[in-house]
Amino acid sequence: MEEYKMVVVGAGLVGRKMVECLRKSSTFKNSQIKILATRAREEIIAKEKFEVRKTEPEEFNNQDLAFFAGTEGEKGAAVTYAEEAIKRGVTVIDNGADFRMDPNVPLVIPEINPQALDRHQGLIANPNCSTTIMLMALWPIYQISPIKRIVISTYQAVSGTGLGGVEELLNQVYDLTDVKDKGELFEAILSNQVDLPPPQTYPHSISFNLFPEIGRFEELGFSTEEWKTVKETHKILGDNSIAITATTVRVPIFNVHSEAIYIETEKKLTASEVRNILSRAPGVKVIEPYPTPQMADGKDEVFVGRIREDPFIEKGLSFWVVGDNILKGAALNAVQIGEELIKRDLLKRTGTTPEERFRIN
């Protein structure tokens, strides 16, 4: 088995999970892994001790693949270092949002559009977690009948914000446990007199709360997270005709995103037909009557349930979808992109100069 030299940039939730996925991969499990971050230190990651090194351009010398573990709201590493890596002959897979909509950068879910990798110029983008989870459930249907409309509401865990979101929810819950008398706490909750630490990561308290604000509010009152769903879906499927409306909500659970999805297809499909289609789809598992976030936590698959036909719209269908946003929504998908590059013999591109390989708008 060939060994590869790989760099993981970032040692947060996604970076750590990338290391785990690489070690589990039959393609990469024996390869060398170097971890880079903003400062040098020692870390135990995936039960291994790593000397985490400070990110510098020369750290990419003589490496094969670089996984940038940028998560929501975290910009900078790929913008700063991707070009340096590519100039040194490294193929970059970026989990952040900075390059996803660049026309020169493939945006890839390996089960859906692996052929997009054929045109990569050294940089491949990982889609947003909620987009990936949604399209894993919709792509098998789209292959049978084009989808004309999607209405999606997402219920996104705090891990989507990184360690800061997890710590904020944990701290607020922990603060409540400091109340020794359960009756006193119960009365405080009923009378809306619970004192929680002021929010640092989010615009509102996240414990025992939720809010439909992920990212910034932009055009037409939609958030950046909602527009990601629209634009990334169009790019991945190569179909700008799909009408998409998204509402993204942050909810007080630690991990796994959930999605309520409604679609209208070009031809009539029954709920039974859709169950059969999804039951055969790679990376998808049908759970009836419905899956929960706890069922999907730590699992590679995307889970689908509550498949039902719209009684008022002939070609309308509804689903409930859950998926681990740190795994298939981020780290696992990135590693699968790397595996697909090896499979398609696309890890190294020849015939172009480093400058030509990094043509980012």
C-alpha positions, 0 to 999 in steps of 0.5 A: 500500500502506497504511503502518502504525506499529509498535512491537516491544518487546524486542530479543532473539532474538524481537524481532529475528526479529519485525523480520525477519518484518515486513520480509519481510511484504507487508503490513508491509514498508514500514511504520515500525518503532520498537523499545523495550527496557529501555535506549536504544541503537543496534542493527543489526537485520535489516541496519538501524540502529535507535535503540532507545528506552527503553520508556515509555508515551508511546512508544506514542502514534500507533502502530497495532500493538505486538508484545511479544517476551516469551520463555519466562521473561521477564515484565514488559513486557506486564504493565507496558505493554500497558494503556498501549498499548491506552489509546492506541489500539494493538492489542497482540500479546503473545508472552509467557505472562502473558495466554494463559489469560485468557478475554478474550484470544484465543490465536491461530494464524492457520491454525487459529482466526483467527475468535477475533480477532473478539472481541479487546479490544485484546490478542491472545496468541501461543501457546507455541512448542511448542504452535504447532508441535504444533498446526500438524501436528495441526489438519489431522487434527483437521478430518477426525477429532476427536482423543481423546488426545495424548501428546507429548514435546518436545525443545526448543532453548536458543533457547527460553530466549532469549539466555541459553540460547544463550550458556550452551551456546556458552560451555560448548562453547567452554570444551571447545575450550580443551583443545588435545590432542584425545586428552586431551579424549577421555580426560576425556570417557570418564572423566567428568572434563570440567570445565564452567563452572557452569550459570547459566541452567539447573539443570544443564549443558546441553552434552552433556546433557539434562533434562526440566525446563522451567519450574517443577514444579507440580501432579501433578509436571508442569512449567509448560511441560507444562501450557501444552501442555495448557491452550493446546491446549484453548483454541485448539481449543475442545475440553477433552475431549482427553486430553493428556500432555506431557513437555518436555525441554531439549536441547543444540541452538541452535535448532528444537524437535522433538516426538515425538507420539502421537495417538488419533483418533475414526475410523480414519485410515491413515498414507497418508491422514494424509500426504495430509492434511498434504501439503495443509495450509498451513504444513506440509511432509511430509518422509520418512523424517523431518526434522531440526532443521537442515532446519527452522532458518530455515524458516517451515514446520513439518516432519512425518515418521515418520508411522505407525500404531500396530500395537496400537491401531487408531486410534493414529498417531505422528509426528515434528515439527520447527519453528523455535521462534523463527519459527513458534513465536514471531515469525512467528506474531505477524506473521501475527496482525497480517496477519490483523487487517488482512485482517479489518479488525480492527486498530482496534476502535470503540464501546468506551472504552480502559478497556473494551478492556482487561478483563483478569482 
